Every structure is written in structure tokens, then in C-alpha cells.
């Protein structure tokens, strides 16, 4: 019962990887995140149906547990790679002659487009509105900010970023220089 159900979960995950890769090759104006979520859900439903149809003592929970574990691992890895400005900078530098570039080049080629996409998303979701002087937070955006501040307060998080904490970047640089 368990082995066959786990196998269906594994086959489902491999199927998801193949379908997701194919979807990434298709020039659809949908981001990788939506493609990953939708293909992951569809493949899970189809492999669950296949499990019930093909395996006599199919255990949905065994299949779902393995599939979900593998899918979430893949999701976190792809999220880190796809959404990380730092990884984008490292990848950009890797492609440059002698693996180096000026800060201005890094900014123009790695940072600007990421933030332009984020601003476009915020405008499209009506979180911010474009004005002649820049952008202004809308009521929806202020509501989102209040909700995030509440979550931060509940979790005891003071920082908004991955890299900031009680120590400063200068302290990290000094520690690095000493080692």
C-alpha cells in the first residue's frame, strides 16, 4: 500500500518537473510562479486520480506527503534562485570578462529591472499609484503595509530585509577581513 502510493507521488513530482520545464519554454505572459503553482496543482490532482484508478490499496496521504515534500523543496529552491537579487548579481558577474563589473553596470543590469517589475506589480494590484512626481501608496497598499507590520510585530521581527539585523554590514565586513 505505502510503497506504491509513494511511487505515485514520486512519479507525479517527476511529471511536474517535466511539465513545468515545458511551460517555461512557452512564451506565455505568465510568470514562473503562476506556472509553478498551477502545474504543480494540476499534476497533483491528476496523479492522485491515477493512483486511485491504478493502485488497489492506494493511500492518498502517502502519495500527497511525498509529492508535497518534493514540490515544496523545489519551490523554495526555485524561489531563492528566481527572486534573489544577490544571485542575479553573482550570475551577472560570472558572465562578465574577468568576472567583474562596475557598481553602475551591476545596478543597471541587475537591480533596475527587478525593481521596475516590482513597481509594475504594485501598480497592477493597486497597491501604489503612479503620479507625476513618482508613486504614492493607495488605501489598498496602506492596508497591506498595516497587515505586514502586524505580522512582523506578532513574529517579533524588526527588520524588513533579509540582510539587516542587529549587526551591521560593516561589522560583517570587519569579521570577514579578519578571517
Secondary structure, DSSP 8 states (H G I E B T S, - for coil): -HHHHHHHHHHHHHHHHHHHHHHHHS--SS-HHHHHHHHHHHHHHHHHHHHHHH-TT--HHHHHHHHHHHHHHHHHHHHHHHH-HHHHHHHHHHHSGGG---HHHHIIIIIHHHHHHHHHHHHHTTSEEEETTEEEE-HHHHHHHHHHHHHHHHHT---SSSS-SSS-HHHHHHHHHH-
